Amino acid sequence: MRLNSQQFSTGSQSPLVVLHGLFGAQDNWRSQVLVWAQDRHVITMDLRNHGMSAHDVLMDYPSMAADVIESMDAMGLDKVDLLGHSMGGKVAIQLALNHPHRLRSLLVADIAPVAYQPRHQSIIQGLNKIDLTHLKSRRQALELLNQYEPDPRVCQFLLKSLYKNDAGEFCLRYNLTAIEKNYAAISAAPQAAADGTGYIGPTLVIKGAESAYILPQHQAAFVSLLPQTQLKIMAGCGHWLHAEKPDLFCRLVSRFLVKLG
């Protein structure tokens, strides 16, 4: 599947491809991308079943990684630096394991290459409770969703994809049905390469100090699959580290890329 994407700048530095997380979209990264695009060519992508990309019944990491490769091919991108947050980080890891020759480096924001216990059940339940056919306003949707997700910032994020179509009807840009159906695959770990080797290229992992997505027990998975990992921890941040401290996040990414030459 060729993904909806947006390109910024045409700098001479190595291209940087950026992947969003679950329930997100490529335009979530606009403020950060405008910083990076001062020095390099940056490409953001909507993963399948998200944003303006096509919907599909299948949603697992090999498929999503293949989508990114197909989209890179269509844009003539041979080798890139690849950054992904959360689910997008797992997509990036899967691509690195399957197609290491297509990456100059890998950057992963607050996710480990492991399987996770389900943690979005209440969010999915709340989203399913929103009757889009009879929804009167965004405020009404926020009030309903807040009954299932207490953090108003998360509710605002989840409903950034709520829009009105040409007929004036409310819709969600992400494919909630496919996400729910494939949730076990989304929670799963990226699949190791057929030969069992990990990605040995330069890798930066950025963790939010207050996030529980990367834990000490995940170290073995990083050593096995991403042996060249450098870990940076952002103090005072949770899982949404790039939104909570965007300036620091941008600097960490830029410094890593500059050191690669």
Steps between C-alpha positions, in 0.01 A plus 500: 500500500634842407452729799381857512807710567630853512849615412678796657810670364753346264813540709818317413510303826377139516116485471309450825173303492268547799225257610222580749347275767163332550200731438738766367576650160795645315396859572549440875871560432476830315670724759794261543532438127527872426809508724667197342413616148731799540790258445363195324232346285221379732209274408202426722265209427151395605515130584225274364159550663611844619482854368446524126650159419283215378309268731564127500378203703860389571718696739818333622861612511630316191216652295553850638876480447441387141274804450784731603742327261250526213451868575876562518541327164229718345684812621840377387636476855774239506640541852355705786514573869175361643326635812189348654304565818314225688325280240693689233818406688410133470435548128844661471661211690326246276625681191853510641492124562358417157679762288814615686664614175229767459595680822791719592373507859201418718338729759234364737289716732374334819429144393682168541515211250281284723138389533285711732195415703184671369483860623252674272181307581325791672597740221365266233184447704453875534556565131248230415246674724514814285202477264643684201166491318326704770799693638420871533841648583864435579430611857240226536753242379763629745260484792403142417858384441615660825280249684734225376833688485557742791790693343350786296821532298465141380134561413594809299766299317262212423245738353744694282396247236130586538378697197193571290477353152354675197152399612550671836522168687753436777763235420828372645801492273646192667335164436378411849353169383831381356696624803272310736507185287881505469577622851680177594734546203555867591591397856738230375876532466659565161590173330868404490666472161491160333872444571456604863733798477423838651549846356863594557481858370516811720191515722372771732227414750342793686300418813270718706620469860143475631383254233459128565538400136874429535595307814822335627370156404491611136879535482548145372273566203696813408832315530371217281325700227665844514852444640631848408234682705581829669244583768404856589252572781296820503427609858151621585341331198258215450413306187425816297854628548526669160188707577583565867852634439523553123812719507702244695371214288594684181850568632560136594394384155703768321817435703481129428457558127775765481750261663431248223624755248 
